[in-house]
Amino acid sequence: MCVIPLRVRRPDSPDDRHIMAKHSAIYPVEEELQAVQRIVSHSERALKLVSDSLLEKEACAADDDNDVTDKHSGKCKLTFMRVGILAKGLLLRGDRNVQLILLAAKKPTASLLRTVAEQLPKQLATFSEDQYEVQVHPEEANIVIFSSKEPKMQVTISLTSPVMREDPVPNMEKG
């Protein structure tokens, strides 16, 4: 039986040093990572508070109308998710814009978008001392939150709903 010796790589080879140098050149510095984490966590927390507020208003309106039908149920339920480079953890040095998707249970409207955009600054101010600018872009169905602290970051929040999907192609009958 012939034994082939395994080649053990030295941990500090020139290739390793080259790769680590390239990695450190493209990987965000700690200050950028913290700024992204801060604006994303603040945005998510504010969106949760806005969603809770809208659900509370909806419940109060349903109680006032004495209408317990299902037609308004869940209309303002909002959830959010991280997408793009943020979701995959693929931030590079200099990436200043990250994206969130805001999912509405029902078909989203420009009115809902404006309502969320109006409430976001108030909700952000309840728990954060950081200053944020909120802009609404109804033509693009999104809201953009800008941080005022350096490094300046922005979160783009796109409003959509699962009901906006195109109808799936019906399956052909198997013959």
PyMOL commands that place a pseudoatom at each C-alpha (Angstrom):
pseudoatom trace, name=CA, resn=MET, resi=1, chain=A, elem=C, hetatm=0, pos=[0.000, 0.000, 0.000]
pseudoatom trace, name=CA, resn=CYS, resi=2, chain=A, elem=C, hetatm=0, pos=[1.338, 3.359, -1.020]
pseudoatom trace, name=CA, resn=VAL, resi=3, chain=A, elem=C, hetatm=0, pos=[0.846, 6.233, 1.398]
pseudoatom trace, name=CA, resn=ILE, resi=4, chain=A, elem=C, hetatm=0, pos=[0.671, 9.655, -0.145]
pseudoatom trace, name=CA, resn=PRO, resi=5, chain=A, elem=C, hetatm=0, pos=[1.621, 12.362, 2.284]
pseudoatom trace, name=CA, resn=LEU, resi=6, chain=A, elem=C, hetatm=0, pos=[-0.962, 15.101, 2.577]
pseudoatom trace, name=CA, resn=ARG, resi=7, chain=A, elem=C, hetatm=0, pos=[0.316, 18.524, 1.884]
pseudoatom trace, name=CA, resn=VAL, resi=8, chain=A, elem=C, hetatm=0, pos=[-0.448, 20.752, 4.827]
pseudoatom trace, name=CA, resn=ARG, resi=9, chain=A, elem=C, hetatm=0, pos=[-0.770, 24.432, 4.031]
pseudoatom trace, name=CA, resn=ARG, resi=10, chain=A, elem=C, hetatm=0, pos=[0.954, 26.852, 6.240]
pseudoatom trace, name=CA, resn=PRO, resi=11, chain=A, elem=C, hetatm=0, pos=[-1.559, 29.268, 7.691]
pseudoatom trace, name=CA, resn=ASP, resi=12, chain=A, elem=C, hetatm=0, pos=[0.591, 32.254, 6.798]
pseudoatom trace, name=CA, resn=SER, resi=13, chain=A, elem=C, hetatm=0, pos=[1.307, 31.529, 3.145]
pseudoatom trace, name=CA, resn=PRO, resi=14, chain=A, elem=C, hetatm=0, pos=[1.646, 34.324, 0.570]
pseudoatom trace, name=CA, resn=ASP, resi=15, chain=A, elem=C, hetatm=0, pos=[-1.746, 33.324, -0.865]
pseudoatom trace, name=CA, resn=ASP, resi=16, chain=A, elem=C, hetatm=0, pos=[-3.385, 33.677, 2.546]
pseudoatom trace, name=CA, resn=ARG, resi=17, chain=A, elem=C, hetatm=0, pos=[-1.852, 37.103, 3.055]
pseudoatom trace, name=CA, resn=HIS, resi=18, chain=A, elem=C, hetatm=0, pos=[-2.967, 38.175, -0.428]
pseudoatom trace, name=CA, resn=ILE, resi=19, chain=A, elem=C, hetatm=0, pos=[-6.556, 37.013, 0.163]
pseudoatom trace, name=CA, resn=MET, resi=20, chain=A, elem=C, hetatm=0, pos=[-6.712, 38.670, 3.580]
pseudoatom trace, name=CA, resn=ALA, resi=21, chain=A, elem=C, hetatm=0, pos=[-5.380, 41.936, 2.097]
pseudoatom trace, name=CA, resn=LYS, resi=22, chain=A, elem=C, hetatm=0, pos=[-8.049, 41.851, -0.630]
pseudoatom trace, name=CA, resn=HIS, resi=23, chain=A, elem=C, hetatm=0, pos=[-10.732, 41.043, 1.933]
pseudoatom trace, name=CA, resn=SER, resi=24, chain=A, elem=C, hetatm=0, pos=[-9.748, 43.922, 4.192]
pseudoatom trace, name=CA, resn=ALA, resi=25, chain=A, elem=C, hetatm=0, pos=[-9.785, 46.270, 1.179]
pseudoatom trace, name=CA, resn=ILE, resi=26, chain=A, elem=C, hetatm=0, pos=[-13.432, 45.503, 0.319]
pseudoatom trace, name=CA, resn=TYR, resi=27, chain=A, elem=C, hetatm=0, pos=[-14.916, 44.664, 3.735]
pseudoatom trace, name=CA, resn=PRO, resi=28, chain=A, elem=C, hetatm=0, pos=[-16.687, 47.570, 5.454]
pseudoatom trace, name=CA, resn=VAL, resi=29, chain=A, elem=C, hetatm=0, pos=[-14.907, 49.171, 8.367]
pseudoatom trace, name=CA, resn=GLU, resi=30, chain=A, elem=C, hetatm=0, pos=[-16.437, 48.706, 11.817]
pseudoatom trace, name=CA, resn=GLU, resi=31, chain=A, elem=C, hetatm=0, pos=[-17.906, 52.225, 11.800]
pseudoatom trace, name=CA, resn=GLU, resi=32, chain=A, elem=C, hetatm=0, pos=[-19.840, 51.492, 8.576]
pseudoatom trace, name=CA, resn=LEU, resi=33, chain=A, elem=C, hetatm=0, pos=[-21.100, 48.155, 9.892]
pseudoatom trace, name=CA, resn=GLN, resi=34, chain=A, elem=C, hetatm=0, pos=[-22.350, 49.778, 13.088]
pseudoatom trace, name=CA, resn=ALA, resi=35, chain=A, elem=C, hetatm=0, pos=[-24.030, 52.596, 11.134]
pseudoatom trace, name=CA, resn=VAL, resi=36, chain=A, elem=C, hetatm=0, pos=[-25.855, 50.093, 8.914]
pseudoatom trace, name=CA, resn=GLN, resi=37, chain=A, elem=C, hetatm=0, pos=[-26.897, 48.004, 11.896]
pseudoatom trace, name=CA, resn=ARG, resi=38, chain=A, elem=C, hetatm=0, pos=[-28.125, 51.078, 13.756]
pseudoatom trace, name=CA, resn=ILE, resi=39, chain=A, elem=C, hetatm=0, pos=[-30.264, 52.502, 10.923]
pseudoatom trace, name=CA, resn=VAL, resi=40, chain=A, elem=C, hetatm=0, pos=[-31.689, 49.085, 10.015]
pseudoatom trace, name=CA, resn=SER, resi=41, chain=A, elem=C, hetatm=0, pos=[-32.601, 48.176, 13.589]
pseudoatom trace, name=CA, resn=HIS, resi=42, chain=A, elem=C, hetatm=0, pos=[-34.139, 51.628, 14.153]
pseudoatom trace, name=CA, resn=SER, resi=43, chain=A, elem=C, hetatm=0, pos=[-36.096, 51.367, 10.878]
pseudoatom trace, name=CA, resn=GLU, resi=44, chain=A, elem=C, hetatm=0, pos=[-37.369, 47.882, 11.701]
pseudoatom trace, name=CA, resn=ARG, resi=45, chain=A, elem=C, hetatm=0, pos=[-38.375, 48.897, 15.198]
pseudoatom trace, name=CA, resn=ALA, resi=46, chain=A, elem=C, hetatm=0, pos=[-40.203, 51.990, 13.906]
pseudoatom trace, name=CA, resn=LEU, resi=47, chain=A, elem=C, hetatm=0, pos=[-41.976, 49.935, 11.224]
pseudoatom trace, name=CA, resn=LYS, resi=48, chain=A, elem=C, hetatm=0, pos=[-43.137, 47.499, 13.905]
pseudoatom trace, name=CA, resn=LEU, resi=49, chain=A, elem=C, hetatm=0, pos=[-44.526, 50.393, 15.963]
pseudoatom trace, name=CA, resn=VAL, resi=50, chain=A, elem=C, hetatm=0, pos=[-46.269, 51.838, 12.879]
pseudoatom trace, name=CA, resn=SER, resi=51, chain=A, elem=C, hetatm=0, pos=[-47.798, 48.444, 12.096]
pseudoatom trace, name=CA, resn=ASP, resi=52, chain=A, elem=C, hetatm=0, pos=[-49.018, 48.062, 15.683]
pseudoatom trace, name=CA, resn=SER, resi=53, chain=A, elem=C, hetatm=0, pos=[-50.466, 51.580, 15.583]
pseudoatom trace, name=CA, resn=LEU, resi=54, chain=A, elem=C, hetatm=0, pos=[-52.337, 50.913, 12.334]
pseudoatom trace, name=CA, resn=LEU, resi=55, chain=A, elem=C, hetatm=0, pos=[-53.727, 47.640, 13.667]
pseudoatom trace, name=CA, resn=GLU, resi=56, chain=A, elem=C, hetatm=0, pos=[-54.850, 49.401, 16.840]
pseudoatom trace, name=CA, resn=LYS, resi=57, chain=A, elem=C, hetatm=0, pos=[-56.613, 52.136, 14.843]
pseudoatom trace, name=CA, resn=GLU, resi=58, chain=A, elem=C, hetatm=0, pos=[-58.267, 49.498, 12.687]
pseudoatom trace, name=CA, resn=ALA, resi=59, chain=A, elem=C, hetatm=0, pos=[-59.509, 47.620, 15.766]
pseudoatom trace, name=CA, resn=CYS, resi=60, chain=A, elem=C, hetatm=0, pos=[-60.895, 50.839, 17.246]
pseudoatom trace, name=CA, resn=ALA, resi=61, chain=A, elem=C, hetatm=0, pos=[-62.631, 51.696, 13.969]
pseudoatom trace, name=CA, resn=ALA, resi=62, chain=A, elem=C, hetatm=0, pos=[-64.165, 48.214, 13.808]
pseudoatom trace, name=CA, resn=ASP, resi=63, chain=A, elem=C, hetatm=0, pos=[-65.390, 48.559, 17.406]
pseudoatom trace, name=CA, resn=ASP, resi=64, chain=A, elem=C, hetatm=0, pos=[-66.893, 51.986, 16.674]
pseudoatom trace, name=CA, resn=ASP, resi=65, chain=A, elem=C, hetatm=0, pos=[-68.716, 50.677, 13.623]
pseudoatom trace, name=CA, resn=ASN, resi=66, chain=A, elem=C, hetatm=0, pos=[-69.881, 47.558, 15.455]
pseudoatom trace, name=CA, resn=ASP, resi=67, chain=A, elem=C, hetatm=0, pos=[-68.809, 45.795, 12.293]
pseudoatom trace, name=CA, resn=VAL, resi=68, chain=A, elem=C, hetatm=0, pos=[-67.115, 42.538, 13.122]
pseudoatom trace, name=CA, resn=THR, resi=69, chain=A, elem=C, hetatm=0, pos=[-67.086, 41.263, 9.560]
pseudoatom trace, name=CA, resn=ASP, resi=70, chain=A, elem=C, hetatm=0, pos=[-63.905, 39.997, 7.993]
pseudoatom trace, name=CA, resn=LYS, resi=71, chain=A, elem=C, hetatm=0, pos=[-63.728, 42.641, 5.271]
pseudoatom trace, name=CA, resn=HIS, resi=72, chain=A, elem=C, hetatm=0, pos=[-61.397, 44.921, 7.299]
pseudoatom trace, name=CA, resn=SER, resi=73, chain=A, elem=C, hetatm=0, pos=[-59.563, 42.182, 9.153]
pseudoatom trace, name=CA, resn=GLY, resi=74, chain=A, elem=C, hetatm=0, pos=[-55.804, 42.380, 8.653]
pseudoatom trace, name=CA, resn=LYS, resi=75, chain=A, elem=C, hetatm=0, pos=[-56.029, 45.319, 6.245]
pseudoatom trace, name=CA, resn=CYS, resi=76, chain=A, elem=C, hetatm=0, pos=[-53.192, 47.180, 7.935]
pseudoatom trace, name=CA, resn=LYS, resi=77, chain=A, elem=C, hetatm=0, pos=[-51.101, 44.209, 8.999]
pseudoatom trace, name=CA, resn=LEU, resi=78, chain=A, elem=C, hetatm=0, pos=[-47.575, 45.023, 7.921]
pseudoatom trace, name=CA, resn=THR, resi=79, chain=A, elem=C, hetatm=0, pos=[-44.480, 42.868, 8.045]
pseudoatom trace, name=CA, resn=PHE, resi=80, chain=A, elem=C, hetatm=0, pos=[-41.028, 43.605, 6.750]
pseudoatom trace, name=CA, resn=MET, resi=81, chain=A, elem=C, hetatm=0, pos=[-38.021, 41.707, 5.549]
pseudoatom trace, name=CA, resn=ARG, resi=82, chain=A, elem=C, hetatm=0, pos=[-34.441, 42.449, 4.643]
pseudoatom trace, name=CA, resn=VAL, resi=83, chain=A, elem=C, hetatm=0, pos=[-33.548, 42.013, 0.984]
pseudoatom trace, name=CA, resn=GLY, resi=84, chain=A, elem=C, hetatm=0, pos=[-30.556, 42.412, -1.302]
pseudoatom trace, name=CA, resn=ILE, resi=85, chain=A, elem=C, hetatm=0, pos=[-27.059, 42.805, 0.063]
pseudoatom trace, name=CA, resn=LEU, resi=86, chain=A, elem=C, hetatm=0, pos=[-28.403, 43.309, 3.573]
pseudoatom trace, name=CA, resn=ALA, resi=87, chain=A, elem=C, hetatm=0, pos=[-30.229, 39.968, 3.635]
pseudoatom trace, name=CA, resn=LYS, resi=88, chain=A, elem=C, hetatm=0, pos=[-27.254, 38.078, 2.261]
pseudoatom trace, name=CA, resn=GLY, resi=89, chain=A, elem=C, hetatm=0, pos=[-24.671, 39.796, 4.449]
pseudoatom trace, name=CA, resn=LEU, resi=90, chain=A, elem=C, hetatm=0, pos=[-22.771, 40.951, 1.370]
pseudoatom trace, name=CA, resn=LEU, resi=91, chain=A, elem=C, hetatm=0, pos=[-22.083, 44.532, 2.344]
pseudoatom trace, name=CA, resn=LEU, resi=92, chain=A, elem=C, hetatm=0, pos=[-18.992, 46.015, 0.764]
pseudoatom trace, name=CA, resn=ARG, resi=93, chain=A, elem=C, hetatm=0, pos=[-17.010, 49.042, 1.832]
pseudoatom trace, name=CA, resn=GLY, resi=94, chain=A, elem=C, hetatm=0, pos=[-18.855, 52.144, 0.719]
pseudoatom trace, name=CA, resn=ASP, resi=95, chain=A, elem=C, hetatm=0, pos=[-22.320, 50.531, 0.497]
pseudoatom trace, name=CA, resn=ARG, resi=96, chain=A, elem=C, hetatm=0, pos=[-24.545, 53.245, 1.945]
pseudoatom trace, name=CA, resn=ASN, resi=97, chain=A, elem=C, hetatm=0, pos=[-27.997, 52.108, 0.808]
pseudoatom trace, name=CA, resn=VAL, resi=98, chain=A, elem=C, hetatm=0, pos=[-29.751, 48.992, 2.085]
pseudoatom trace, name=CA, resn=GLN, resi=99, chain=A, elem=C, hetatm=0, pos=[-33.258, 47.768, 1.353]
pseudoatom trace, name=CA, resn=LEU, resi=100, chain=A, elem=C, hetatm=0, pos=[-36.260, 46.518, 3.261]
pseudoatom trace, name=CA, resn=ILE, resi=101, chain=A, elem=C, hetatm=0, pos=[-39.539, 45.261, 1.855]
pseudoatom trace, name=CA, resn=LEU, resi=102, chain=A, elem=C, hetatm=0, pos=[-42.735, 46.239, 3.671]
pseudoatom trace, name=CA, resn=LEU, resi=103, chain=A, elem=C, hetatm=0, pos=[-45.432, 43.649, 3.031]
pseudoatom trace, name=CA, resn=ALA, resi=104, chain=A, elem=C, hetatm=0, pos=[-49.082, 44.601, 3.469]
pseudoatom trace, name=CA, resn=ALA, resi=105, chain=A, elem=C, hetatm=0, pos=[-51.746, 41.935, 3.888]
pseudoatom trace, name=CA, resn=LYS, resi=106, chain=A, elem=C, hetatm=0, pos=[-54.015, 43.690, 1.383]
pseudoatom trace, name=CA, resn=LYS, resi=107, chain=A, elem=C, hetatm=0, pos=[-53.235, 45.540, -1.816]
pseudoatom trace, name=CA, resn=PRO, resi=108, chain=A, elem=C, hetatm=0, pos=[-51.104, 48.557, -0.835]
pseudoatom trace, name=CA, resn=THR, resi=109, chain=A, elem=C, hetatm=0, pos=[-52.283, 52.061, -1.670]
pseudoatom trace, name=CA, resn=ALA, resi=110, chain=A, elem=C, hetatm=0, pos=[-50.642, 55.464, -1.953]
pseudoatom trace, name=CA, resn=SER, resi=111, chain=A, elem=C, hetatm=0, pos=[-52.655, 56.436, 1.113]
pseudoatom trace, name=CA, resn=LEU, resi=112, chain=A, elem=C, hetatm=0, pos=[-51.127, 53.605, 3.152]
pseudoatom trace, name=CA, resn=LEU, resi=113, chain=A, elem=C, hetatm=0, pos=[-47.661, 54.580, 1.922]
pseudoatom trace, name=CA, resn=ARG, resi=114, chain=A, elem=C, hetatm=0, pos=[-48.199, 58.205, 3.008]
pseudoatom trace, name=CA, resn=THR, resi=115, chain=A, elem=C, hetatm=0, pos=[-49.626, 57.104, 6.361]
pseudoatom trace, name=CA, resn=VAL, resi=116, chain=A, elem=C, hetatm=0, pos=[-46.581, 54.936, 7.076]
pseudoatom trace, name=CA, resn=ALA, resi=117, chain=A, elem=C, hetatm=0, pos=[-44.236, 57.735, 5.956]
pseudoatom trace, name=CA, resn=GLU, resi=118, chain=A, elem=C, hetatm=0, pos=[-46.006, 60.245, 8.221]
pseudoatom trace, name=CA, resn=GLN, resi=119, chain=A, elem=C, hetatm=0, pos=[-45.784, 57.976, 11.263]
pseudoatom trace, name=CA, resn=LEU, resi=120, chain=A, elem=C, hetatm=0, pos=[-42.184, 56.839, 10.801]
pseudoatom trace, name=CA, resn=PRO, resi=121, chain=A, elem=C, hetatm=0, pos=[-40.471, 60.049, 12.019]
pseudoatom trace, name=CA, resn=LYS, resi=122, chain=A, elem=C, hetatm=0, pos=[-42.679, 60.126, 15.130]
pseudoatom trace, name=CA, resn=GLN, resi=123, chain=A, elem=C, hetatm=0, pos=[-41.956, 56.475, 15.908]
pseudoatom trace, name=CA, resn=LEU, resi=124, chain=A, elem=C, hetatm=0, pos=[-38.216, 56.880, 15.263]
pseudoatom trace, name=CA, resn=ALA, resi=125, chain=A, elem=C, hetatm=0, pos=[-38.133, 59.809, 17.694]
pseudoatom trace, name=CA, resn=THR, resi=126, chain=A, elem=C, hetatm=0, pos=[-39.763, 57.757, 20.473]
pseudoatom trace, name=CA, resn=PHE, resi=127, chain=A, elem=C, hetatm=0, pos=[-36.745, 55.509, 20.999]
pseudoatom trace, name=CA, resn=SER, resi=128, chain=A, elem=C, hetatm=0, pos=[-33.800, 57.042, 19.142]
pseudoatom trace, name=CA, resn=GLU, resi=129, chain=A, elem=C, hetatm=0, pos=[-31.855, 60.230, 19.650]
pseudoatom trace, name=CA, resn=ASP, resi=130, chain=A, elem=C, hetatm=0, pos=[-30.451, 59.920, 16.125]
pseudoatom trace, name=CA, resn=GLN, resi=131, chain=A, elem=C, hetatm=0, pos=[-31.891, 62.317, 13.563]
pseudoatom trace, name=CA, resn=TYR, resi=132, chain=A, elem=C, hetatm=0, pos=[-33.480, 60.788, 10.467]
pseudoatom trace, name=CA, resn=GLU, resi=133, chain=A, elem=C, hetatm=0, pos=[-35.020, 62.324, 7.375]
pseudoatom trace, name=CA, resn=VAL, resi=134, chain=A, elem=C, hetatm=0, pos=[-37.945, 60.422, 5.852]
pseudoatom trace, name=CA, resn=GLN, resi=135, chain=A, elem=C, hetatm=0, pos=[-38.946, 60.920, 2.229]
pseudoatom trace, name=CA, resn=VAL, resi=136, chain=A, elem=C, hetatm=0, pos=[-41.884, 59.284, 0.474]
pseudoatom trace, name=CA, resn=HIS, resi=137, chain=A, elem=C, hetatm=0, pos=[-41.791, 58.403, -3.227]
pseudoatom trace, name=CA, resn=PRO, resi=138, chain=A, elem=C, hetatm=0, pos=[-45.304, 57.267, -4.238]
pseudoatom trace, name=CA, resn=GLU, resi=139, chain=A, elem=C, hetatm=0, pos=[-44.340, 56.824, -7.893]
pseudoatom trace, name=CA, resn=GLU, resi=140, chain=A, elem=C, hetatm=0, pos=[-41.809, 54.185, -6.838]
pseudoatom trace, name=CA, resn=ALA, resi=141, chain=A, elem=C, hetatm=0, pos=[-43.936, 52.861, -3.957]
pseudoatom trace, name=CA, resn=ASN, resi=142, chain=A, elem=C, hetatm=0, pos=[-41.148, 53.397, -1.465]
pseudoatom trace, name=CA, resn=ILE, resi=143, chain=A, elem=C, hetatm=0, pos=[-39.998, 55.381, 1.525]
pseudoatom trace, name=CA, resn=VAL, resi=144, chain=A, elem=C, hetatm=0, pos=[-36.381, 56.380, 2.062]
pseudoatom trace, name=CA, resn=ILE, resi=145, chain=A, elem=C, hetatm=0, pos=[-34.922, 56.993, 5.520]
pseudoatom trace, name=CA, resn=PHE, resi=146, chain=A, elem=C, hetatm=0, pos=[-31.676, 58.984, 5.623]
pseudoatom trace, name=CA, resn=SER, resi=147, chain=A, elem=C, hetatm=0, pos=[-29.410, 59.167, 8.657]
pseudoatom trace, name=CA, resn=SER, resi=148, chain=A, elem=C, hetatm=0, pos=[-27.822, 62.457, 9.623]
pseudoatom trace, name=CA, resn=LYS, resi=149, chain=A, elem=C, hetatm=0, pos=[-24.814, 60.950, 11.410]
pseudoatom trace, name=CA, resn=GLU, resi=150, chain=A, elem=C, hetatm=0, pos=[-21.604, 60.140, 9.590]
pseudoatom trace, name=CA, resn=PRO, resi=151, chain=A, elem=C, hetatm=0, pos=[-21.227, 57.790, 7.846]
pseudoatom trace, name=CA, resn=LYS, resi=152, chain=A, elem=C, hetatm=0, pos=[-24.554, 58.741, 6.271]
pseudoatom trace, name=CA, resn=MET, resi=153, chain=A, elem=C, hetatm=0, pos=[-26.677, 55.714, 5.450]
pseudoatom trace, name=CA, resn=GLN, resi=154, chain=A, elem=C, hetatm=0, pos=[-30.058, 55.222, 3.895]
pseudoatom trace, name=CA, resn=VAL, resi=155, chain=A, elem=C, hetatm=0, pos=[-32.732, 52.553, 4.033]
pseudoatom trace, name=CA, resn=THR, resi=156, chain=A, elem=C, hetatm=0, pos=[-35.097, 52.190, 1.096]
pseudoatom trace, name=CA, resn=ILE, resi=157, chain=A, elem=C, hetatm=0, pos=[-38.397, 50.623, 2.154]
pseudoatom trace, name=CA, resn=SER, resi=158, chain=A, elem=C, hetatm=0, pos=[-40.499, 49.309, -0.738]
pseudoatom trace, name=CA, resn=LEU, resi=159, chain=A, elem=C, hetatm=0, pos=[-44.197, 48.682, -0.159]
pseudoatom trace, name=CA, resn=THR, resi=160, chain=A, elem=C, hetatm=0, pos=[-45.784, 45.635, -1.750]
pseudoatom trace, name=CA, resn=SER, resi=161, chain=A, elem=C, hetatm=0, pos=[-48.124, 42.756, -1.014]
pseudoatom trace, name=CA, resn=PRO, resi=162, chain=A, elem=C, hetatm=0, pos=[-48.339, 39.065, -1.843]
pseudoatom trace, name=CA, resn=VAL, resi=163, chain=A, elem=C, hetatm=0, pos=[-51.635, 39.843, -3.636]
pseudoatom trace, name=CA, resn=MET, resi=164, chain=A, elem=C, hetatm=0, pos=[-49.629, 41.848, -6.185]
pseudoatom trace, name=CA, resn=ARG, resi=165, chain=A, elem=C, hetatm=0, pos=[-48.088, 38.678, -7.608]
pseudoatom trace, name=CA, resn=GLU, resi=166, chain=A, elem=C, hetatm=0, pos=[-49.076, 37.729, -11.096]
pseudoatom trace, name=CA, resn=ASP, resi=167, chain=A, elem=C, hetatm=0, pos=[-51.488, 34.821, -11.277]
pseudoatom trace, name=CA, resn=PRO, resi=168, chain=A, elem=C, hetatm=0, pos=[-49.575, 31.579, -11.646]
pseudoatom trace, name=CA, resn=VAL, resi=169, chain=A, elem=C, hetatm=0, pos=[-49.946, 29.782, -14.967]
pseudoatom trace, name=CA, resn=PRO, resi=170, chain=A, elem=C, hetatm=0, pos=[-52.537, 27.028, -14.526]
pseudoatom trace, name=CA, resn=ASN, resi=171, chain=A, elem=C, hetatm=0, pos=[-51.107, 23.535, -14.740]
pseudoatom trace, name=CA, resn=MET, resi=172, chain=A, elem=C, hetatm=0, pos=[-51.924, 21.677, -17.916]
pseudoatom trace, name=CA, resn=GLU, resi=173, chain=A, elem=C, hetatm=0, pos=[-53.960, 18.573, -17.375]
pseudoatom trace, name=CA, resn=LYS, resi=174, chain=A, elem=C, hetatm=0, pos=[-51.867, 15.461, -17.527]
pseudoatom trace, name=CA, resn=GLY, resi=175, chain=A, elem=C, hetatm=0, pos=[-53.068, 13.181, -20.231]
for i in range(1, 175): cmd.bond("trace and resi %d" % i, "trace and resi %d" % (i + 1))
show_as sticks, trace
zoom trace
